[in-house]
Amino acid sequence: MEQEMKKPFKTVITEYFEEIDYDTTGADRRKDFLPVNRQSRRIRVVTTTEEYCGSRHDPVVSRVYTYL
């Protein structure tokens, strides 16, 4: 007997993104080899939760954004 594959009742996906802001003001264009001043670096975490509560065809999806 083959068992039918069932969808999980809850799926959680966590993604990490790096955001970097650079300061380009006052940069000397003649000296391209010099790095540009980095102002800020943030890590954005996106957590997506998909949960089947009542119906198999209508999941509840929530997405949470957090900065580290």
Phi and psi restraints in degrees (range 20) as a CNS / XPLOR table:
assign (resid 1 and name C) (resid 2 and name N)
       (resid 2 and name CA) (resid 2 and name C) 1.0 -89.0 20.0 2
assign (resid 2 and name N) (resid 2 and name CA)
       (resid 2 and name C) (resid 3 and name N) 1.0 138.6 20.0 2
assign (resid 2 and name C) (resid 3 and name N)
       (resid 3 and name CA) (resid 3 and name C) 1.0 -94.5 20.0 2
assign (resid 3 and name N) (resid 3 and name CA)
       (resid 3 and name C) (resid 4 and name N) 1.0 135.9 20.0 2
assign (resid 3 and name C) (resid 4 and name N)
       (resid 4 and name CA) (resid 4 and name C) 1.0 -73.9 20.0 2
assign (resid 4 and name N) (resid 4 and name CA)
       (resid 4 and name C) (resid 5 and name N) 1.0 132.6 20.0 2
assign (resid 4 and name C) (resid 5 and name N)
       (resid 5 and name CA) (resid 5 and name C) 1.0 -72.9 20.0 2
assign (resid 5 and name N) (resid 5 and name CA)
       (resid 5 and name C) (resid 6 and name N) 1.0 129.9 20.0 2
assign (resid 5 and name C) (resid 6 and name N)
       (resid 6 and name CA) (resid 6 and name C) 1.0 -109.2 20.0 2
assign (resid 6 and name N) (resid 6 and name CA)
       (resid 6 and name C) (resid 7 and name N) 1.0 147.9 20.0 2
assign (resid 6 and name C) (resid 7 and name N)
       (resid 7 and name CA) (resid 7 and name C) 1.0 -69.9 20.0 2
assign (resid 7 and name N) (resid 7 and name CA)
       (resid 7 and name C) (resid 8 and name N) 1.0 147.0 20.0 2
assign (resid 7 and name C) (resid 8 and name N)
       (resid 8 and name CA) (resid 8 and name C) 1.0 -67.5 20.0 2
assign (resid 8 and name N) (resid 8 and name CA)
       (resid 8 and name C) (resid 9 and name N) 1.0 150.5 20.0 2
assign (resid 8 and name C) (resid 9 and name N)
       (resid 9 and name CA) (resid 9 and name C) 1.0 -77.4 20.0 2
assign (resid 9 and name N) (resid 9 and name CA)
       (resid 9 and name C) (resid 10 and name N) 1.0 -16.9 20.0 2
assign (resid 9 and name C) (resid 10 and name N)
       (resid 10 and name CA) (resid 10 and name C) 1.0 -150.3 20.0 2
assign (resid 10 and name N) (resid 10 and name CA)
       (resid 10 and name C) (resid 11 and name N) 1.0 132.7 20.0 2
assign (resid 10 and name C) (resid 11 and name N)
       (resid 11 and name CA) (resid 11 and name C) 1.0 -127.6 20.0 2
assign (resid 11 and name N) (resid 11 and name CA)
       (resid 11 and name C) (resid 12 and name N) 1.0 131.9 20.0 2
assign (resid 11 and name C) (resid 12 and name N)
       (resid 12 and name CA) (resid 12 and name C) 1.0 -123.2 20.0 2
assign (resid 12 and name N) (resid 12 and name CA)
       (resid 12 and name C) (resid 13 and name N) 1.0 126.7 20.0 2
assign (resid 12 and name C) (resid 13 and name N)
       (resid 13 and name CA) (resid 13 and name C) 1.0 -120.1 20.0 2
assign (resid 13 and name N) (resid 13 and name CA)
       (resid 13 and name C) (resid 14 and name N) 1.0 127.9 20.0 2
assign (resid 13 and name C) (resid 14 and name N)
       (resid 14 and name CA) (resid 14 and name C) 1.0 -117.7 20.0 2
assign (resid 14 and name N) (resid 14 and name CA)
       (resid 14 and name C) (resid 15 and name N) 1.0 125.8 20.0 2
assign (resid 14 and name C) (resid 15 and name N)
       (resid 15 and name CA) (resid 15 and name C) 1.0 -121.7 20.0 2
assign (resid 15 and name N) (resid 15 and name CA)
       (resid 15 and name C) (resid 16 and name N) 1.0 144.6 20.0 2
assign (resid 15 and name C) (resid 16 and name N)
       (resid 16 and name CA) (resid 16 and name C) 1.0 -120.0 20.0 2
assign (resid 16 and name N) (resid 16 and name CA)
       (resid 16 and name C) (resid 17 and name N) 1.0 133.0 20.0 2
assign (resid 16 and name C) (resid 17 and name N)
       (resid 17 and name CA) (resid 17 and name C) 1.0 -129.3 20.0 2
assign (resid 17 and name N) (resid 17 and name CA)
       (resid 17 and name C) (resid 18 and name N) 1.0 139.4 20.0 2
assign (resid 17 and name C) (resid 18 and name N)
       (resid 18 and name CA) (resid 18 and name C) 1.0 -102.6 20.0 2
assign (resid 18 and name N) (resid 18 and name CA)
       (resid 18 and name C) (resid 19 and name N) 1.0 129.4 20.0 2
assign (resid 18 and name C) (resid 19 and name N)
       (resid 19 and name CA) (resid 19 and name C) 1.0 -117.8 20.0 2
assign (resid 19 and name N) (resid 19 and name CA)
       (resid 19 and name C) (resid 20 and name N) 1.0 123.7 20.0 2
assign (resid 19 and name C) (resid 20 and name N)
       (resid 20 and name CA) (resid 20 and name C) 1.0 -123.7 20.0 2
assign (resid 20 and name N) (resid 20 and name CA)
       (resid 20 and name C) (resid 21 and name N) 1.0 128.0 20.0 2
assign (resid 20 and name C) (resid 21 and name N)
       (resid 21 and name CA) (resid 21 and name C) 1.0 -103.2 20.0 2
assign (resid 21 and name N) (resid 21 and name CA)
       (resid 21 and name C) (resid 22 and name N) 1.0 129.4 20.0 2
assign (resid 21 and name C) (resid 22 and name N)
       (resid 22 and name CA) (resid 22 and name C) 1.0 -109.7 20.0 2
assign (resid 22 and name N) (resid 22 and name CA)
       (resid 22 and name C) (resid 23 and name N) 1.0 145.6 20.0 2
assign (resid 22 and name C) (resid 23 and name N)
       (resid 23 and name CA) (resid 23 and name C) 1.0 -96.6 20.0 2
assign (resid 23 and name N) (resid 23 and name CA)
       (resid 23 and name C) (resid 24 and name N) 1.0 111.3 20.0 2
assign (resid 23 and name C) (resid 24 and name N)
       (resid 24 and name CA) (resid 24 and name C) 1.0 -102.0 20.0 2
assign (resid 24 and name N) (resid 24 and name CA)
       (resid 24 and name C) (resid 25 and name N) 1.0 -1.1 20.0 2
assign (resid 24 and name C) (resid 25 and name N)
       (resid 25 and name CA) (resid 25 and name C) 1.0 -74.3 20.0 2
assign (resid 25 and name N) (resid 25 and name CA)
       (resid 25 and name C) (resid 26 and name N) 1.0 137.7 20.0 2
assign (resid 25 and name C) (resid 26 and name N)
       (resid 26 and name CA) (resid 26 and name C) 1.0 77.7 20.0 2
assign (resid 26 and name N) (resid 26 and name CA)
       (resid 26 and name C) (resid 27 and name N) 1.0 7.4 20.0 2
assign (resid 26 and name C) (resid 27 and name N)
       (resid 27 and name CA) (resid 27 and name C) 1.0 -74.9 20.0 2
assign (resid 27 and name N) (resid 27 and name CA)
       (resid 27 and name C) (resid 28 and name N) 1.0 134.7 20.0 2
assign (resid 27 and name C) (resid 28 and name N)
       (resid 28 and name CA) (resid 28 and name C) 1.0 -81.3 20.0 2
assign (resid 28 and name N) (resid 28 and name CA)
       (resid 28 and name C) (resid 29 and name N) 1.0 115.6 20.0 2
assign (resid 28 and name C) (resid 29 and name N)
       (resid 29 and name CA) (resid 29 and name C) 1.0 -71.1 20.0 2
assign (resid 29 and name N) (resid 29 and name CA)
       (resid 29 and name C) (resid 30 and name N) 1.0 -21.2 20.0 2
assign (resid 29 and name C) (resid 30 and name N)
       (resid 30 and name CA) (resid 30 and name C) 1.0 -75.1 20.0 2
assign (resid 30 and name N) (resid 30 and name CA)
       (resid 30 and name C) (resid 31 and name N) 1.0 -23.1 20.0 2
assign (resid 30 and name C) (resid 31 and name N)
       (resid 31 and name CA) (resid 31 and name C) 1.0 -109.2 20.0 2
assign (resid 31 and name N) (resid 31 and name CA)
       (resid 31 and name C) (resid 32 and name N) 1.0 75.5 20.0 2
assign (resid 31 and name C) (resid 32 and name N)
       (resid 32 and name CA) (resid 32 and name C) 1.0 -68.5 20.0 2
assign (resid 32 and name N) (resid 32 and name CA)
       (resid 32 and name C) (resid 33 and name N) 1.0 -19.3 20.0 2
assign (resid 32 and name C) (resid 33 and name N)
       (resid 33 and name CA) (resid 33 and name C) 1.0 -77.8 20.0 2
assign (resid 33 and name N) (resid 33 and name CA)
       (resid 33 and name C) (resid 34 and name N) 1.0 -14.0 20.0 2
assign (resid 33 and name C) (resid 34 and name N)
       (resid 34 and name CA) (resid 34 and name C) 1.0 -80.3 20.0 2
assign (resid 34 and name N) (resid 34 and name CA)
       (resid 34 and name C) (resid 35 and name N) 1.0 136.8 20.0 2
assign (resid 34 and name C) (resid 35 and name N)
       (resid 35 and name CA) (resid 35 and name C) 1.0 -70.9 20.0 2
assign (resid 35 and name N) (resid 35 and name CA)
       (resid 35 and name C) (resid 36 and name N) 1.0 151.4 20.0 2
assign (resid 35 and name C) (resid 36 and name N)
       (resid 36 and name CA) (resid 36 and name C) 1.0 -82.2 20.0 2
assign (resid 36 and name N) (resid 36 and name CA)
       (resid 36 and name C) (resid 37 and name N) 1.0 144.6 20.0 2
assign (resid 36 and name C) (resid 37 and name N)
       (resid 37 and name CA) (resid 37 and name C) 1.0 -63.7 20.0 2
assign (resid 37 and name N) (resid 37 and name CA)
       (resid 37 and name C) (resid 38 and name N) 1.0 127.0 20.0 2
assign (resid 37 and name C) (resid 38 and name N)
       (resid 38 and name CA) (resid 38 and name C) 1.0 -88.5 20.0 2
assign (resid 38 and name N) (resid 38 and name CA)
       (resid 38 and name C) (resid 39 and name N) 1.0 124.6 20.0 2
assign (resid 38 and name C) (resid 39 and name N)
       (resid 39 and name CA) (resid 39 and name C) 1.0 -89.5 20.0 2
assign (resid 39 and name N) (resid 39 and name CA)
       (resid 39 and name C) (resid 40 and name N) 1.0 -50.2 20.0 2
assign (resid 39 and name C) (resid 40 and name N)
       (resid 40 and name CA) (resid 40 and name C) 1.0 -148.6 20.0 2
assign (resid 40 and name N) (resid 40 and name CA)
       (resid 40 and name C) (resid 41 and name N) 1.0 150.2 20.0 2
assign (resid 40 and name C) (resid 41 and name N)
       (resid 41 and name CA) (resid 41 and name C) 1.0 -134.3 20.0 2
assign (resid 41 and name N) (resid 41 and name CA)
       (resid 41 and name C) (resid 42 and name N) 1.0 124.9 20.0 2
assign (resid 41 and name C) (resid 42 and name N)
       (resid 42 and name CA) (resid 42 and name C) 1.0 -129.0 20.0 2
assign (resid 42 and name N) (resid 42 and name CA)
       (resid 42 and name C) (resid 43 and name N) 1.0 147.8 20.0 2
assign (resid 42 and name C) (resid 43 and name N)
       (resid 43 and name CA) (resid 43 and name C) 1.0 -108.7 20.0 2
assign (resid 43 and name N) (resid 43 and name CA)
       (resid 43 and name C) (resid 44 and name N) 1.0 122.9 20.0 2
assign (resid 43 and name C) (resid 44 and name N)
       (resid 44 and name CA) (resid 44 and name C) 1.0 -102.9 20.0 2
assign (resid 44 and name N) (resid 44 and name CA)
       (resid 44 and name C) (resid 45 and name N) 1.0 128.4 20.0 2
assign (resid 44 and name C) (resid 45 and name N)
       (resid 45 and name CA) (resid 45 and name C) 1.0 -109.8 20.0 2
assign (resid 45 and name N) (resid 45 and name CA)
       (resid 45 and name C) (resid 46 and name N) 1.0 123.4 20.0 2
assign (resid 45 and name C) (resid 46 and name N)
       (resid 46 and name CA) (resid 46 and name C) 1.0 -113.2 20.0 2
assign (resid 46 and name N) (resid 46 and name CA)
       (resid 46 and name C) (resid 47 and name N) 1.0 118.4 20.0 2
assign (resid 46 and name C) (resid 47 and name N)
       (resid 47 and name CA) (resid 47 and name C) 1.0 -112.5 20.0 2
assign (resid 47 and name N) (resid 47 and name CA)
       (resid 47 and name C) (resid 48 and name N) 1.0 118.7 20.0 2
assign (resid 47 and name C) (resid 48 and name N)
       (resid 48 and name CA) (resid 48 and name C) 1.0 -110.3 20.0 2
assign (resid 48 and name N) (resid 48 and name CA)
       (resid 48 and name C) (resid 49 and name N) 1.0 125.7 20.0 2
assign (resid 48 and name C) (resid 49 and name N)
       (resid 49 and name CA) (resid 49 and name C) 1.0 -117.1 20.0 2
assign (resid 49 and name N) (resid 49 and name CA)
       (resid 49 and name C) (resid 50 and name N) 1.0 127.1 20.0 2
assign (resid 49 and name C) (resid 50 and name N)
       (resid 50 and name CA) (resid 50 and name C) 1.0 -119.1 20.0 2
assign (resid 50 and name N) (resid 50 and name CA)
       (resid 50 and name C) (resid 51 and name N) 1.0 120.9 20.0 2
assign (resid 50 and name C) (resid 51 and name N)
       (resid 51 and name CA) (resid 51 and name C) 1.0 -131.0 20.0 2
assign (resid 51 and name N) (resid 51 and name CA)
       (resid 51 and name C) (resid 52 and name N) 1.0 133.3 20.0 2
assign (resid 51 and name C) (resid 52 and name N)
       (resid 52 and name CA) (resid 52 and name C) 1.0 -96.8 20.0 2
assign (resid 52 and name N) (resid 52 and name CA)
       (resid 52 and name C) (resid 53 and name N) 1.0 106.3 20.0 2
assign (resid 52 and name C) (resid 53 and name N)
       (resid 53 and name CA) (resid 53 and name C) 1.0 -94.8 20.0 2
assign (resid 53 and name N) (resid 53 and name CA)
       (resid 53 and name C) (resid 54 and name N) 1.0 -56.4 20.0 2
assign (resid 53 and name C) (resid 54 and name N)
       (resid 54 and name CA) (resid 54 and name C) 1.0 -114.7 20.0 2
assign (resid 54 and name N) (resid 54 and name CA)
       (resid 54 and name C) (resid 55 and name N) 1.0 -58.7 20.0 2
assign (resid 54 and name C) (resid 55 and name N)
       (resid 55 and name CA) (resid 55 and name C) 1.0 -97.1 20.0 2
assign (resid 55 and name N) (resid 55 and name CA)
       (resid 55 and name C) (resid 56 and name N) 1.0 145.6 20.0 2
assign (resid 55 and name C) (resid 56 and name N)
       (resid 56 and name CA) (resid 56 and name C) 1.0 -75.5 20.0 2
assign (resid 56 and name N) (resid 56 and name CA)
       (resid 56 and name C) (resid 57 and name N) 1.0 -18.3 20.0 2
assign (resid 56 and name C) (resid 57 and name N)
       (resid 57 and name CA) (resid 57 and name C) 1.0 -100.2 20.0 2
assign (resid 57 and name N) (resid 57 and name CA)
       (resid 57 and name C) (resid 58 and name N) 1.0 -7.2 20.0 2
assign (resid 57 and name C) (resid 58 and name N)
       (resid 58 and name CA) (resid 58 and name C) 1.0 -133.2 20.0 2
assign (resid 58 and name N) (resid 58 and name CA)
       (resid 58 and name C) (resid 59 and name N) 1.0 82.6 20.0 2
assign (resid 58 and name C) (resid 59 and name N)
       (resid 59 and name CA) (resid 59 and name C) 1.0 -77.1 20.0 2
assign (resid 59 and name N) (resid 59 and name CA)
       (resid 59 and name C) (resid 60 and name N) 1.0 157.3 20.0 2
assign (resid 59 and name C) (resid 60 and name N)
       (resid 60 and name CA) (resid 60 and name C) 1.0 -95.3 20.0 2
assign (resid 60 and name N) (resid 60 and name CA)
       (resid 60 and name C) (resid 61 and name N) 1.0 121.8 20.0 2
assign (resid 60 and name C) (resid 61 and name N)
       (resid 61 and name CA) (resid 61 and name C) 1.0 -115.5 20.0 2
assign (resid 61 and name N) (resid 61 and name CA)
       (resid 61 and name C) (resid 62 and name N) 1.0 127.7 20.0 2
assign (resid 61 and name C) (resid 62 and name N)
       (resid 62 and name CA) (resid 62 and name C) 1.0 -127.1 20.0 2
assign (resid 62 and name N) (resid 62 and name CA)
       (resid 62 and name C) (resid 63 and name N) 1.0 145.3 20.0 2
assign (resid 62 and name C) (resid 63 and name N)
       (resid 63 and name CA) (resid 63 and name C) 1.0 -130.7 20.0 2
assign (resid 63 and name N) (resid 63 and name CA)
       (resid 63 and name C) (resid 64 and name N) 1.0 128.3 20.0 2
assign (resid 63 and name C) (resid 64 and name N)
       (resid 64 and name CA) (resid 64 and name C) 1.0 -120.3 20.0 2
assign (resid 64 and name N) (resid 64 and name CA)
       (resid 64 and name C) (resid 65 and name N) 1.0 131.6 20.0 2
assign (resid 64 and name C) (resid 65 and name N)
       (resid 65 and name CA) (resid 65 and name C) 1.0 -109.3 20.0 2
assign (resid 65 and name N) (resid 65 and name CA)
       (resid 65 and name C) (resid 66 and name N) 1.0 129.4 20.0 2
assign (resid 65 and name C) (resid 66 and name N)
       (resid 66 and name CA) (resid 66 and name C) 1.0 -134.4 20.0 2
assign (resid 66 and name N) (resid 66 and name CA)
       (resid 66 and name C) (resid 67 and name N) 1.0 141.4 20.0 2
assign (resid 66 and name C) (resid 67 and name N)
       (resid 67 and name CA) (resid 67 and name C) 1.0 -109.4 20.0 2
assign (resid 67 and name N) (resid 67 and name CA)
       (resid 67 and name C) (resid 68 and name N) 1.0 133.7 20.0 2
